[in-house]
Amino acid sequence: MTFRNKFTAIDIYCGSGAVTEGLKAEGIAVLAAVDNDPIACETYRLNHSEVHLCQADIRALNPTDIRANINFSGQLDLLVVCAPCQPFSSQNRKRTPDDPRADLVLESLKFVEEFEPTIVFFENVPGIANSEPLVSLRQKLATLGYFLGEPKNLNAADCGVPQRRERCIMLAARRLDQIEAFYNSITPLPHVTVRQTIGELRQLCSGERDPGDPLHFARKHQSLTLRRLNHIPKDGGSRSSLPAELELECHKGRKNDFPDVYGRMRWDDVAPTLTTGCTDVTKGRFAHPRDNRAISLREAALLQSFPPHYRFFGNSGQIARQIGNAVPVNMIRTLAPALKLCVQTI
Ligand SMILES: C[S@@+](CC[C@H](N)C(=O)[O-])C[C@H]1O[C@@H](n2cnc3c(N)ncnc32)[C@H](O)[C@@H]1O
Protein backbone atom coordinates (compact mmCIF):
# COMPACT_ATOMS: atom_id res chain seq x y z
CA MET A 1 0.00 0.00 0.00
CA THR A 2 1.39 3.45 -0.81
CA PHE A 3 0.34 6.50 1.14
CA ARG A 4 2.51 9.03 -0.71
CA ASN A 5 0.62 12.32 -1.23
CA LYS A 6 -1.95 11.26 1.36
CA PHE A 7 -2.17 12.87 4.78
CA THR A 8 -1.60 9.97 7.21
CA ALA A 9 -2.73 9.37 10.78
CA ILE A 10 -2.65 6.84 13.62
CA ASP A 11 -5.59 6.82 16.05
CA ILE A 12 -4.77 5.51 19.53
CA TYR A 13 -7.64 4.93 22.00
CA CYS A 14 -9.84 4.65 18.92
CA GLY A 15 -12.94 3.19 20.65
CA SER A 16 -15.74 2.55 18.16
CA GLY A 17 -13.98 4.68 15.55
CA ALA A 18 -15.61 8.12 15.61
CA VAL A 19 -12.27 9.92 15.25
CA THR A 20 -11.25 7.64 12.39
CA GLU A 21 -14.63 8.29 10.74
CA GLY A 22 -14.09 12.06 10.96
CA LEU A 23 -10.52 11.85 9.64
CA LYS A 24 -11.52 9.60 6.73
CA ALA A 25 -14.40 11.90 5.82
CA GLU A 26 -11.80 14.68 5.43
CA GLY A 27 -9.59 12.56 3.16
CA ILE A 28 -7.05 11.49 5.81
CA ALA A 29 -5.69 7.93 5.58
CA VAL A 30 -5.75 6.16 8.95
CA LEU A 31 -2.95 3.60 8.98
CA ALA A 32 -3.44 2.00 12.37
CA ALA A 33 -5.60 2.20 15.48
CA VAL A 34 -5.40 0.85 19.04
CA ASP A 35 -8.02 0.02 21.66
CA ASN A 36 -8.50 -2.78 24.20
CA ASP A 37 -12.31 -2.88 24.37
CA PRO A 38 -13.50 -5.96 22.43
CA ILE A 39 -16.99 -4.57 21.76
CA ALA A 40 -15.77 -1.18 20.53
CA CYS A 41 -13.13 -2.96 18.41
CA GLU A 42 -15.85 -5.06 16.76
CA THR A 43 -17.70 -1.85 15.85
CA TYR A 44 -14.43 -0.37 14.59
CA ARG A 45 -13.85 -3.37 12.31
CA LEU A 46 -17.42 -3.18 10.94
CA ASN A 47 -16.79 0.37 9.75
CA HIS A 48 -13.05 0.59 9.11
CA SER A 49 -11.98 -2.84 7.91
CA GLU A 50 -9.09 -1.37 5.91
CA VAL A 51 -7.35 0.03 9.02
CA HIS A 52 -4.82 -2.10 10.92
CA LEU A 53 -6.54 -2.35 14.32
CA CYS A 54 -4.56 -3.53 17.35
CA GLN A 55 -6.96 -4.84 19.95
CA ALA A 56 -4.68 -4.83 22.98
CA ASP A 57 -3.80 -3.11 26.22
CA ILE A 58 -1.69 -0.23 24.97
CA ARG A 59 0.71 -0.65 27.91
CA ALA A 60 1.78 -4.03 26.53
CA LEU A 61 2.17 -2.84 22.95
CA ASN A 62 5.38 -2.15 21.11
CA PRO A 63 4.80 0.48 18.39
CA THR A 64 7.74 -0.96 16.43
CA ASP A 65 5.60 -4.08 15.83
CA ILE A 66 2.77 -1.89 14.55
CA ARG A 67 5.12 -0.15 12.14
CA ALA A 68 6.29 -3.55 10.86
CA ASN A 69 2.70 -4.77 10.47
CA ILE A 70 1.56 -1.78 8.43
CA ASN A 71 4.82 -1.75 6.47
CA PHE A 72 5.02 2.04 6.68
CA SER A 73 8.30 3.85 6.27
CA GLY A 74 7.04 7.31 5.29
CA GLN A 75 6.54 10.43 7.41
CA LEU A 76 3.50 10.12 9.68
CA ASP A 77 1.57 13.40 9.68
CA LEU A 78 -0.70 12.99 12.69
CA LEU A 79 -0.99 10.94 15.88
CA VAL A 80 -4.40 11.27 17.59
CA VAL A 81 -4.54 10.57 21.34
CA CYS A 82 -8.01 10.43 22.95
CA ALA A 83 -6.99 8.74 26.21
CA PRO A 84 -9.70 7.84 28.77
CA CYS A 85 -11.10 10.98 30.37
CA GLN A 86 -12.70 9.49 33.52
CA PRO A 87 -9.66 10.24 35.75
CA PHE A 88 -9.96 13.97 34.90
CA SER A 89 -13.72 14.30 34.57
CA SER A 90 -15.85 16.33 37.00
CA GLN A 91 -18.77 14.04 36.00
CA ASN A 92 -16.94 11.10 37.58
CA ARG A 93 -18.12 11.11 41.18
CA LYS A 94 -15.83 8.18 42.01
CA ARG A 95 -12.76 10.08 40.81
CA THR A 96 -9.61 9.41 42.88
CA PRO A 97 -6.23 11.15 42.56
CA ASP A 98 -4.46 7.79 42.13
CA ASP A 99 -6.60 6.42 39.26
CA PRO A 100 -4.04 4.44 37.20
CA ARG A 101 -5.89 5.38 33.98
CA ALA A 102 -4.61 8.96 34.39
CA ASP A 103 -1.19 7.81 33.16
CA LEU A 104 -2.57 6.26 29.97
CA VAL A 105 -2.09 9.57 28.16
CA LEU A 106 1.67 9.06 28.67
CA GLU A 107 1.55 5.83 26.65
CA SER A 108 1.36 8.08 23.59
CA LEU A 109 5.05 8.96 24.11
CA LYS A 110 6.32 5.63 22.82
CA PHE A 111 4.28 6.18 19.63
CA VAL A 112 5.79 9.66 19.26
CA GLU A 113 9.25 8.16 19.69
CA GLU A 114 8.65 5.42 17.12
CA PHE A 115 6.73 7.33 14.44
CA GLU A 116 7.97 10.91 14.96
CA PRO A 117 4.67 12.33 13.69
CA THR A 118 4.65 15.90 12.41
CA ILE A 119 1.91 16.76 14.91
CA VAL A 120 0.16 15.08 17.86
CA PHE A 121 -3.45 15.96 18.63
CA PHE A 122 -4.77 15.33 22.15
CA GLU A 123 -8.45 15.39 23.09
CA ASN A 124 -9.73 15.02 26.65
CA VAL A 125 -11.86 16.79 29.25
CA PRO A 126 -10.96 20.25 30.61
CA GLY A 127 -9.91 18.66 33.94
CA ILE A 128 -6.73 17.35 32.34
CA ALA A 129 -5.35 20.90 32.19
CA ASN A 130 -4.22 20.99 35.84
CA SER A 131 -3.22 17.36 36.19
CA GLU A 132 0.09 15.72 37.10
CA PRO A 133 0.23 13.59 33.94
CA LEU A 134 0.06 16.75 31.82
CA VAL A 135 3.20 18.09 33.51
CA SER A 136 5.03 14.81 32.72
CA LEU A 137 3.63 14.76 29.20
CA ARG A 138 4.96 18.25 28.49
CA GLN A 139 8.39 17.43 29.93
CA LYS A 140 8.75 14.14 28.11
CA LEU A 141 7.53 15.56 24.80
CA ALA A 142 10.19 18.25 25.17
CA THR A 143 12.90 15.59 25.49
CA LEU A 144 11.61 14.17 22.18
CA GLY A 145 11.84 17.61 20.56
CA TYR A 146 8.15 18.59 20.68
CA PHE A 147 6.41 21.65 22.13
CA LEU A 148 3.02 21.05 23.69
CA GLY A 149 0.55 23.89 23.10
CA GLU A 150 -1.54 25.25 25.96
CA PRO A 151 -4.76 23.32 26.66
CA LYS A 152 -7.66 24.96 24.84
CA ASN A 153 -11.29 24.38 25.81
CA LEU A 154 -13.59 23.82 22.88
CA ASN A 155 -17.33 23.21 22.85
CA ALA A 156 -18.39 20.56 20.32
CA ALA A 157 -21.49 22.72 19.68
CA ASP A 158 -19.15 25.25 17.99
CA CYS A 159 -17.89 22.52 15.67
CA GLY A 160 -21.15 21.60 13.96
CA VAL A 161 -22.12 19.00 16.61
CA PRO A 162 -25.72 19.35 17.86
CA GLN A 163 -24.54 18.94 21.45
CA ARG A 164 -22.99 20.93 24.27
CA ARG A 165 -19.80 19.02 25.02
CA GLU A 166 -16.93 20.93 26.58
CA ARG A 167 -13.63 19.33 25.67
CA CYS A 168 -9.96 20.18 26.00
CA ILE A 169 -7.71 19.97 22.97
CA MET A 170 -3.95 20.31 22.72
CA LEU A 171 -1.47 20.09 19.88
CA ALA A 172 2.17 19.06 20.03
CA ALA A 173 4.60 19.87 17.22
CA ARG A 174 8.28 20.46 16.67
CA ARG A 175 7.68 24.13 15.86
CA LEU A 176 5.68 26.70 17.81
CA ASP A 177 4.40 28.37 14.63
CA GLN A 178 2.68 25.12 13.65
CA ILE A 179 0.85 25.08 16.98
CA GLU A 180 -0.12 28.74 16.55
CA ALA A 181 -1.31 28.09 13.00
CA PHE A 182 -3.57 25.32 14.32
CA TYR A 183 -5.11 27.29 17.19
CA ASN A 184 -5.53 30.41 15.03
CA SER A 185 -7.41 28.63 12.30
CA ILE A 186 -10.17 27.21 14.51
CA THR A 187 -13.29 29.27 13.88
CA PRO A 188 -16.66 28.55 15.53
CA LEU A 189 -19.49 27.27 13.32
CA PRO A 190 -23.21 28.11 13.70
CA HIS A 191 -25.05 25.78 16.07
CA VAL A 192 -26.99 22.79 14.75
CA THR A 193 -30.13 22.05 16.75
CA VAL A 194 -31.87 18.93 18.07
CA ARG A 195 -34.77 19.63 15.68
CA GLN A 196 -32.47 19.81 12.64
CA THR A 197 -30.85 16.54 13.67
CA ILE A 198 -33.66 14.24 14.87
CA GLY A 199 -36.84 16.20 14.10
CA GLU A 200 -37.68 14.13 11.03
CA LEU A 201 -37.33 10.72 12.68
CA ARG A 202 -40.39 8.58 13.24
CA GLN A 203 -42.48 9.46 16.31
CA LEU A 204 -42.31 6.60 18.85
CA CYS A 205 -44.17 5.62 22.02
CA SER A 206 -42.41 3.86 24.90
CA GLY A 207 -41.49 0.33 23.76
CA GLU A 208 -42.16 1.04 20.06
CA ARG A 209 -39.75 0.29 17.18
CA ASP A 210 -39.21 1.85 13.79
CA PRO A 211 -39.37 -1.17 11.48
CA GLY A 212 -37.06 0.61 9.03
CA ASP A 213 -34.22 1.30 11.47
CA PRO A 214 -32.93 -1.22 14.02
CA LEU A 215 -31.38 1.55 16.14
CA HIS A 216 -34.53 3.68 16.29
CA PHE A 217 -36.52 2.06 19.08
CA ALA A 218 -37.84 3.48 22.32
CA ARG A 219 -36.89 1.91 25.63
CA LYS A 220 -39.97 0.41 27.37
CA HIS A 221 -40.59 2.59 30.43
CA GLN A 222 -42.36 1.49 33.61
CA SER A 223 -45.80 2.98 34.19
CA LEU A 224 -44.49 5.24 36.99
CA THR A 225 -41.80 6.64 34.67
CA LEU A 226 -44.45 7.25 32.00
CA ARG A 227 -46.65 9.11 34.50
CA ARG A 228 -43.67 11.29 35.38
CA LEU A 229 -42.78 11.96 31.74
CA ASN A 230 -46.38 12.92 31.10
CA HIS A 231 -45.97 15.80 33.57
CA ILE A 232 -42.68 17.09 32.17
CA PRO A 233 -43.51 19.98 29.80
CA LYS A 234 -42.64 19.33 26.15
CA ASP A 235 -39.59 20.96 24.61
CA GLY A 236 -37.18 21.55 27.49
CA GLY A 237 -39.27 20.82 30.60
CA SER A 238 -37.73 19.60 33.85
CA ARG A 239 -38.58 17.45 36.85
CA SER A 240 -39.31 20.65 38.81
CA SER A 241 -42.79 20.41 37.18
CA LEU A 242 -43.57 17.06 38.83
CA PRO A 243 -46.41 17.03 41.37
CA ALA A 244 -45.29 16.11 44.90
CA GLU A 245 -46.70 12.58 44.67
CA LEU A 246 -44.54 11.82 41.60
CA GLU A 247 -41.30 13.25 42.92
CA LEU A 248 -38.56 10.69 43.49
CA GLU A 249 -37.93 10.02 47.19
CA CYS A 250 -34.26 10.95 46.77
CA HIS A 251 -35.20 14.28 45.11
CA LYS A 252 -37.72 15.47 47.68
CA GLY A 253 -36.73 18.96 48.88
CA ARG A 254 -33.61 18.86 46.66
CA LYS A 255 -34.76 20.60 43.49
CA ASN A 256 -31.21 21.75 42.71
CA ASP A 257 -29.61 18.30 42.91
CA PHE A 258 -29.44 16.52 39.56
CA PRO A 259 -31.87 19.03 37.95
CA ASP A 260 -31.49 17.41 34.51
CA VAL A 261 -32.75 13.97 35.54
CA TYR A 262 -36.07 13.29 33.72
CA GLY A 263 -35.59 16.55 31.77
CA ARG A 264 -36.50 16.90 28.11
CA MET A 265 -34.21 18.16 25.37
CA ARG A 266 -35.15 21.43 23.68
CA TRP A 267 -35.96 21.35 19.96
CA ASP A 268 -34.25 24.60 19.01
CA ASP A 269 -31.15 24.21 21.14
CA VAL A 270 -28.22 21.81 21.08
CA ALA A 271 -28.53 18.60 23.14
CA PRO A 272 -26.90 18.30 26.57
CA THR A 273 -23.66 16.32 26.84
CA LEU A 274 -24.44 12.72 25.95
CA THR A 275 -23.01 10.19 28.38
CA THR A 276 -22.94 6.40 28.41
CA GLY A 277 -26.42 6.60 30.03
CA CYS A 278 -27.80 8.69 27.16
CA THR A 279 -30.89 6.53 26.58
CA ASP A 280 -31.93 6.51 30.24
CA VAL A 281 -34.10 9.39 31.55
CA THR A 282 -32.88 8.73 35.11
CA LYS A 283 -29.29 9.56 34.08
CA GLY A 284 -29.75 13.07 32.69
CA ARG A 285 -31.71 15.33 30.31
CA PHE A 286 -32.25 12.48 27.91
CA ALA A 287 -36.05 12.58 27.39
CA HIS A 288 -37.29 13.30 23.87
CA PRO A 289 -38.51 16.90 23.33
CA ARG A 290 -42.00 15.71 22.30
CA ASP A 291 -42.47 11.96 22.87
CA ASN A 292 -42.87 10.45 26.34
CA ARG A 293 -39.71 8.38 26.19
CA ALA A 294 -35.94 8.51 26.34
CA ILE A 295 -34.13 9.23 23.08
CA SER A 296 -33.39 6.17 20.95
CA LEU A 297 -29.92 4.87 20.13
CA ARG A 298 -30.32 6.29 16.60
CA GLU A 299 -31.13 9.73 18.00
CA ALA A 300 -28.15 9.51 20.36
CA ALA A 301 -25.83 8.45 17.51
CA LEU A 302 -27.01 11.35 15.32
CA LEU A 303 -26.61 13.84 18.20
CA GLN A 304 -22.99 12.62 18.43
CA SER A 305 -22.84 13.29 14.65
CA PHE A 306 -22.25 9.66 13.64
CA PRO A 307 -23.43 9.35 10.03
CA PRO A 308 -26.69 7.36 9.59
CA HIS A 309 -24.85 4.50 7.86
CA TYR A 310 -22.50 3.89 10.83
CA ARG A 311 -22.82 0.32 12.15
CA PHE A 312 -22.63 -0.61 15.83
CA PHE A 313 -21.84 -3.97 17.38
CA GLY A 314 -23.30 -5.03 20.74
CA ASN A 315 -26.48 -4.93 22.81
CA SER A 316 -28.34 -1.70 23.68
CA GLY A 317 -26.26 -0.92 26.77
CA GLN A 318 -23.01 -1.60 24.94
CA ILE A 319 -24.04 0.60 22.02
CA ALA A 320 -25.10 3.45 24.34
CA ARG A 321 -21.69 3.18 26.03
CA GLN A 322 -19.84 3.40 22.72
CA ILE A 323 -21.93 6.40 21.64
CA GLY A 324 -21.47 8.21 24.96
CA ASN A 325 -17.69 7.61 24.96
CA ALA A 326 -17.18 8.81 21.41
CA VAL A 327 -15.45 11.96 20.28
CA PRO A 328 -18.12 13.56 18.05
CA VAL A 329 -17.36 12.86 14.39
CA ASN A 330 -18.08 16.46 13.34
CA MET A 331 -15.71 17.84 15.94
CA ILE A 332 -12.86 16.00 14.19
CA ARG A 333 -14.18 16.92 10.74
CA THR A 334 -14.24 20.59 11.72
CA LEU A 335 -10.70 20.47 13.13
CA ALA A 336 -9.23 18.43 10.26
CA PRO A 337 -8.55 21.42 7.94
CA ALA A 338 -6.69 23.19 10.79
CA LEU A 339 -4.64 20.04 11.42
CA LYS A 340 -3.77 19.79 7.72
CA LEU A 341 -2.91 23.46 7.55
CA CYS A 342 -0.36 23.36 10.35
CA VAL A 343 1.35 20.30 8.84
CA GLN A 344 1.75 22.29 5.61
CA THR A 345 3.09 25.35 7.48
CA ILE A 346 6.72 25.79 6.37
C1 LIG B 1 -12.49 8.47 25.17
S1 LIG B 1 -12.56 6.83 24.62
C2 LIG B 1 -12.00 7.02 22.97
C3 LIG B 1 -13.05 7.48 21.99
C4 LIG B 1 -12.65 7.28 20.57
N1 LIG B 1 -11.44 7.96 20.23
C5 LIG B 1 -13.75 7.67 19.59
O1 LIG B 1 -13.45 8.29 18.60
O2 LIG B 1 -14.89 7.31 19.81
C6 LIG B 1 -11.17 6.08 25.37
C7 LIG B 1 -10.85 4.68 24.86
O3 LIG B 1 -9.67 4.21 25.51
C8 LIG B 1 -9.75 2.79 25.55
N2 LIG B 1 -8.79 2.27 26.52
C9 LIG B 1 -8.86 2.41 27.88
N3 LIG B 1 -7.81 1.80 28.45
C10 LIG B 1 -7.05 1.28 27.44
C11 LIG B 1 -5.83 0.52 27.41
N4 LIG B 1 -5.19 0.19 28.53
N5 LIG B 1 -5.36 0.13 26.21
C12 LIG B 1 -6.00 0.45 25.07
N6 LIG B 1 -7.16 1.17 25.04
C13 LIG B 1 -7.67 1.57 26.22
C14 LIG B 1 -11.21 2.54 25.90
O4 LIG B 1 -11.60 1.24 25.52
C15 LIG B 1 -11.93 3.64 25.11
O5 LIG B 1 -12.42 3.16 23.90
PDBQT file of the ligand as one rigid body, heavy atoms in Angstrom, charges set to zero:
ROOT
HETATM    1  C1  LIG A 401     -12.490   8.469  25.167  1.00  0.00    +0.000 C 
HETATM    2  S1  LIG A 401     -12.563   6.833  24.618  1.00  0.00    +0.000 S 
HETATM    3  C2  LIG A 401     -12.003   7.024  22.974  1.00  0.00    +0.000 C 
HETATM    4  C3  LIG A 401     -13.051   7.482  21.989  1.00  0.00    +0.000 C 
HETATM    5  C4  LIG A 401     -12.646   7.285  20.573  1.00  0.00    +0.000 C 
HETATM    6  N1  LIG A 401     -11.436   7.957  20.226  1.00  0.00    +0.000 N 
HETATM    7  C5  LIG A 401     -13.750   7.669  19.586  1.00  0.00    +0.000 C 
HETATM    8  O1  LIG A 401     -13.450   8.293  18.600  1.00  0.00    +0.000 OA
HETATM    9  O2  LIG A 401     -14.889   7.311  19.806  1.00  0.00    +0.000 OA
HETATM   10  C6  LIG A 401     -11.167   6.075  25.370  1.00  0.00    +0.000 C 
HETATM   11  C7  LIG A 401     -10.847   4.683  24.862  1.00  0.00    +0.000 C 
HETATM   12  O3  LIG A 401      -9.669   4.206  25.511  1.00  0.00    +0.000 OA
HETATM   13  C8  LIG A 401      -9.750   2.790  25.545  1.00  0.00    +0.000 C 
HETATM   14  N2  LIG A 401      -8.794   2.274  26.525  1.00  0.00    +0.000 N 
HETATM   15  C9  LIG A 401      -8.859   2.413  27.877  1.00  0.00    +0.000 A 
HETATM   16  N3  LIG A 401      -7.806   1.800  28.450  1.00  0.00    +0.000 NA
HETATM   17  C10 LIG A 401      -7.051   1.276  27.440  1.00  0.00    +0.000 A 
HETATM   18  C11 LIG A 401      -5.834   0.521  27.410  1.00  0.00    +0.000 A 
HETATM   19  N4  LIG A 401      -5.193   0.188  28.534  1.00  0.00    +0.000 N 
HETATM   20  N5  LIG A 401      -5.357   0.130  26.206  1.00  0.00    +0.000 NA
HETATM   21  C12 LIG A 401      -6.000   0.454  25.073  1.00  0.00    +0.000 A 
HETATM   22  N6  LIG A 401      -7.160   1.169  25.040  1.00  0.00    +0.000 NA
HETATM   23  C13 LIG A 401      -7.671   1.573  26.220  1.00  0.00    +0.000 A 
HETATM   24  C14 LIG A 401     -11.208   2.543  25.898  1.00  0.00    +0.000 C 
HETATM   25  O4  LIG A 401     -11.605   1.241  25.517  1.00  0.00    +0.000 OA
HETATM   26  C15 LIG A 401     -11.929   3.642  25.115  1.00  0.00    +0.000 C 
HETATM   27  O5  LIG A 401     -12.424   3.164  23.897  1.00  0.00    +0.000 OA
ENDROOT
TORSDOF 0
